[in-house]
């Protein structure tokens, strides 16, 4: 059989668990939407930053083309032009190749190879074969004016061109930024056109740098993805009928999709996928502090409550034990003595027991007086007088005075 304290303790544990579970459930229900909203806000903030960074990259390409043009001012000798271009390319790892159409319509191509070596191809006659430095023919009947980078995609002198097949790298796409030289620059330069091509590896690494490990980021031109960050390269990206992309992985991650054109360059599009709100996301650590604090408070309240009840019920247990041994106690007055620290209820119980004890003594005295009273001599402890009284009173008196073992003697 459980004690009163144990029963109350079990009820407290049940109430605490119900309160904790109710709070946890209510917490997750109410805050799920808040987590999702925060994820959307973070996605907007991250996408805004990525837009700026991607825009800076394309601006750097444009500035590199202008810097390259500035390095060619007043250079007329082809060898000097070659040295100037090679020197600039060594300082610009984000360029894969540089092409020049000279004012005599001959074409020079500076191409970066896998070992970072820059090789030069050139034409010895207009629209003739493109040969390397040893004179070996690389591409026969090369006509620069028919290449995609030769025609401006808009009315401006400087323009980006859609992705096209690189003639010197089979199976690889090239994206070029082209400068058309005219006006006063035409008189100072021995070049009519300059095109610079992106270094794909460098662009992919740049996307890795500006994106987080759990973000999917890639660039699209037309219907073709031209660059991806590390996570995008690991995922399966499928183009759907709605004009969007589905990101497929082994854990079915939900993403918040953001798309836009590259700032000041509508030819390219940015596709950004931010992981949706997750209640267990590490980025929400501060969000869980109030939750953890309330759980700790509930636990502390429970421990304090059980401690208080344990102390109070220990006093009750002590009183119960005292009452259990009270009939056999040699000093009943000491057992019922009120001690410092006794609770109000304990004091009240002891007082009630003392009153009952006093009443019992008084009744016993009256009973003894009744069965042993002698009109002539008053109360006399004389067995002869007691035996002359009513047998019923006599039995009660003997039980009171001598115990049950004397009943048989009556």
Residue pairs with C-beta under 8 A, 6 or more apart in sequence:
2 10
3 313
3 317
4 313
4 316
5 309
5 310
5 313
5 316
5 317
8 309
8 313
9 306
9 309
12 302
12 305
12 306
12 309
13 302
16 298
16 299
16 302
19 298
20 295
20 298
23 294
23 295
23 298
24 295
27 291
28 279
31 279
31 287
32 277
32 279
35 277
35 278
35 279
35 281
35 284
35 287
36 276
36 277
37 277
38 277
38 284
38 287
39 256
39 274
39 275
39 276
39 277
39 278
40 256
40 277
42 274
42 283
43 256
43 258
43 272
43 274
44 258
46 212
46 215
46 272
46 274
47 258
47 260
47 270
47 272
47 274
49 210
50 210
50 211
50 217
50 270
50 272
51 260
51 262
51 263
51 270
52 263
53 206
53 210
54 207
54 210
54 219
54 262
54 263
54 270
55 262
55 263
55 264
55 265
57 94
57 203
57 206
58 160
58 262
58 264
58 265
58 268
59 264
60 94
61 94
61 95
61 177
61 196
61 198
62 158
62 177
64 88
64 92
64 94
64 95
64 196
65 158
65 177
65 179
65 194
65 195
65 196
66 179
67 88
68 85
68 88
68 98
68 194
68 196
69 179
69 181
69 185
69 189
69 191
69 194
71 84
71 85
71 87
71 88
72 81
72 84
72 85
72 189
72 190
72 191
72 194
73 188
73 189
74 188
75 81
75 84
75 189
75 190
76 190
78 102
78 108
78 122
81 100
81 102
81 108
81 190
81 191
82 108
82 110
82 120
85 98
85 100
85 108
85 110
86 110
86 118
86 120
88 98
89 95
89 98
89 110
89 112
89 118
90 118
93 199
93 202
94 198
94 199
94 202
94 203
94 206
95 112
95 196
95 197
95 198
95 199
96 111
96 112
96 174
96 197
96 198
96 199
96 200
97 109
97 110
97 111
97 112
97 168
97 174
97 196
97 197
98 109
98 110
98 194
98 195
98 196
98 197
99 107
99 108
99 109
99 110
99 144
99 149
99 176
99 193
99 194
99 195
99 196
99 197
100 107
100 108
100 109
100 110
100 191
100 193
100 194
101 107
101 144
101 150
101 191
101 192
101 193
101 194
102 108
102 190
102 191
102 192
103 186
103 189
103 190
103 191
103 192
104 126
105 126
105 127
105 144
105 192
106 122
106 123
106 124
106 125
106 126
107 122
107 123
107 130
107 142
107 144
108 120
108 121
108 122
108 123
109 120
109 121
109 122
109 130
109 168
110 118
110 119
110 120
111 118
111 119
111 120
111 121
111 168
112 118
112 199
113 119
119 132
119 133
120 132
120 133
121 130
121 131
121 132
121 138
121 139
121 168
122 130
122 131
123 129
123 130
123 131
123 142
124 131
127 141
127 142
127 143
127 144
128 141
128 142
129 137
129 138
129 139
129 140
129 141
129 142
130 137
130 138
130 139
130 140
130 142
131 137
131 138
132 138
138 168
139 167
139 168
142 167
144 150
144 193
147 164
147 167
148 161
148 162
148 164
148 176
149 161
149 164
149 174
149 176
149 178
149 195
150 178
150 193
150 195
151 161
152 159
152 178
152 180
153 159
153 160
153 161
153 162
153 267
157 179
157 180
157 182
158 177
158 178
158 179
158 180
159 177
159 178
159 180
160 175
160 176
160 177
160 178
160 265
160 267
160 268
161 175
161 176
161 177
161 178
161 195
162 175
162 221
162 222
162 267
163 173
163 174
163 175
163 221
163 222
163 224
163 226
164 173
164 174
164 175
164 176
165 171
165 172
165 173
165 174
166 172
166 173
166 174
166 197
172 200
173 200
173 224
173 226
174 197
174 198
175 197
175 198
175 221
175 226
176 195
176 196
176 197
176 198
177 195
177 196
178 193
178 194
178 195
179 193
179 194
179 195
180 192
180 193
181 189
181 191
181 192
181 193
181 194
186 192
200 226
200 227
203 219
203 226
203 227
204 227
204 228
204 229
204 233
207 217
207 218
207 219
207 227
207 228
207 229
207 232
208 229
208 230
210 217
211 217
211 229
211 231
211 272
213 230
213 231
214 231
214 275
215 229
215 231
215 272
215 273
215 274
215 275
216 229
216 231
216 232
216 235
216 237
216 247
216 255
216 271
216 272
216 273
217 228
217 229
217 231
217 232
217 270
217 271
217 272
217 273
218 225
218 227
218 228
218 229
218 232
218 237
218 271
219 225
219 226
219 227
219 228
219 262
219 268
219 269
219 270
219 271
220 226
220 268
220 269
220 270
220 271
221 267
221 268
221 269
223 239
225 237
226 268
234 249
235 247
235 248
235 249
236 247
236 248
236 249
237 245
237 246
237 247
237 248
238 245
238 246
238 248
239 245
240 246
244 257
244 259
245 257
245 271
247 253
247 255
247 273
253 275
253 276
254 275
254 276
255 273
255 274
255 275
255 276
256 273
256 274
256 275
256 276
257 271
257 272
257 273
258 270
258 271
258 272
258 273
258 274
259 269
259 270
259 271
259 272
260 269
260 270
261 267
261 268
261 269
261 270
262 268
262 269
262 270
275 281
278 284
312 343
315 342
315 343
315 346
316 346
319 346
319 349
319 350
322 335
322 336
323 353
325 335
326 332
326 335
326 336
326 353
329 335
332 357
336 350
336 353
336 354
336 357
337 350
338 347
338 350
338 351
342 350
364 400
367 393
367 396
367 397
367 400
368 379
368 397
368 400
368 401
369 379
370 393
371 386
371 389
371 390
371 393
371 394
371 396
371 397
372 379
372 380
372 381
372 382
372 385
372 386
372 389
372 397
373 379
374 380
374 382
374 385
386 394
386 397
387 394
391 410
394 410
395 407
395 410
398 406
398 407
398 409
398 410
399 406
399 407
